[in-house]
């Protein structure tokens, strides 16, 4: 075969290119803390005298590929650790493993933190994501001496919390059931206790929390609003250690240690157990006698984890939890729930393969019951198993990630709507899904397109959900970002929307008895759907301060809800009645839109966090357009922290929050309600009636504005053998603001949220 000159040049170029690629290798490894053997996420790894640098991921894993053959100097640094620099030899066509072990240092260097954070912002295209580490949790004033994730979530942009007592979390216009909450890959159905100051997650075992408030990527599915992904740390692999704490609200104990001690480049294993118990229902009458009613809350949280690590960084974890909660308002309502589960996850680093594999298998269940003065039983149960397998492959700075997931859900609940009609149902469904995404990184652009395929077996429906995220680096201090996507979910909730605070929160898979049409369109199935669009800017004002501006729209194309207008049983006798007065469930649509501005300043001594959020939420149910009870338009959160002292470390934290009033349904009148249990044979002249309520139109009223200040002051005493004693004094609601909790319609009186609450907590860490 004859070859002309152009073909020869092309052939030579191809051979030369292949030769160059054949002269490259791959480098990967883990970053470890020498004190406890824990991996260090978000550590900065630099190949000196090259343009190559990266961050370790949540597992502490870093990766470089397509590195030219040769010897390199690598420098690794992380917040609060001494940097390490070592040489490594890269051989062509081979994967070189190199782990680094960092020692904690006495004083943190702020510039290390700034560099690591800037590097992450240049390579991570995620939009509307807040990463929370133990450091951030400790910046808030501690209620009763203990930091908690529930308190930190309340200061994030776009997040609305409806109350200190029994509050729920609403993220950028989405209801709690539209938020997916996970612990180590396991789905949690109620992450907050009935006193809304505390979550079920023990703050001292948290390694990282990612809060996706809108536009989340294809790795997450089955929810139409937001995701909270909590990862726990492993137990101490070097020595037996723990923490004991007591305060007026609760007490806790954490114990951890090695099963096989951690050594460099060898296998290790550890255990971690934590238990937290609240006795506020017993302590409040003694410590806070000025509160007219007791604070009738009690809860217990237990969590355990076993971690097994191989010498190449592969790991296998087994974990389990048991959370329960109870509250009893005398003469009003009694409420309790219990949640438990177990599971395992793993990270596999195959020798000789550039692909990293991780997976999870977990089972959890949740049950709730409520008894009120109206004697209407309310109960809900949900059990869930989920398993997932994910693969990550690296191509230079670029990254492929793909995986599959199976989710099985069983639900059972029984409630009565506001017109005293019973609604009960059992459901079981399977969800099958797969996803793939690709991250493309250049000096100026980070682009991450992805596709998720969902199959809902009980509905016989599959959806294709494209999503995309983009970051454009205009200059080192100014970055544009945007994301968009389609989302779906099957799970719905069953609550009363007449009250701002709903203690009862039931669950149900997509029901069958829905209207055949909604808003002039045919209803094909019960699948709930939404679309997100987000855009904004990241501005690095100085080396220590940043501004983040985002605007968003969430369009909820189809939402399933309990029919608030049902007054007739859906049977042949009532077939002539209007459908909206007979069916159990309805279709709604809605929208949430708004913007937020966040300012953050962080140096060695001072931390400032300031947020303003505007969110506008509405729903349409086919009969009326209304504002849901969580439509808080304006929210302001100011957080400040100051660290000082040398031998005795001291810390002062303050938080001030402001929020506009929630919508609520006003009461027009009362009447005597006769149940007529024997139909027309009932003797209404001798029957005992109940109190009936005539409501005004849905959510036309507005509650007063909310505002509150919390402060805390902590002393840390260094003891022998690195033991520490922490003494924390705090005051919640410093100026005793009367913020409304709810209005007792039956007794016609206002019930406020927590008054001023001073507290003192002591924690011993060994």
MOKAVEN-V133316 format. One line per field, one symbol per residue. phi: phi as a letter, one per 20 degrees, with the letter a starting at -180 (. if undefined). A space follows every 50 residues. Layout:
phi=???
This chain:
phi=.eceffffffffffffffffffedcccbrcdceffcmffdfleeccefmc eebbdfefenedbcclefgqdcdddcbbfncffccbebdedfmceedbec cdefdfcedffffffffffffeddegdlcdeddgffgeeegefmncfbfg ffgfdffnedderfdmfddcdlneegfededcclnefdebecefefecee efffdfeacddeeamfeffdbnbdcbccdddeeeffedbfbrbccbbfea cbbccbreecffcflbfbbbcbccbccdcffeeffeecfffgdfeedbbc ccbbbdccdefeofbbccbabbcbbbbbegmcbcbbbbcbababbbcddf fncfeddcbbcbcbbbcccbccffmefcbbcbcbcbcbcccccdcmfebd cbacbccdcccbbbbcefdmdfcbadbbbccdbbbbbcddccfdcccceb bcddcdffemcccddfbbcbcdefbgdccdbabbrdbbbdfcdcceeedf ddfececbfgfeedffcblndfeeaefecbcdbcbacdcefcfdcccccc cbcddefbcebfffdfccfecffdfefggfedffccdccabcbrbbcccc cbcfddccbccccccccbccdndbebeffdfefcccccccbcdbndfdfc bccbbcccbffefbefeeadbeedflfdmfefeffdfeedfdcdefffle ecfffdbacccbccdddedflmfccddcdbcelgelfeefeadfffelbe deffefcfbbcccddc
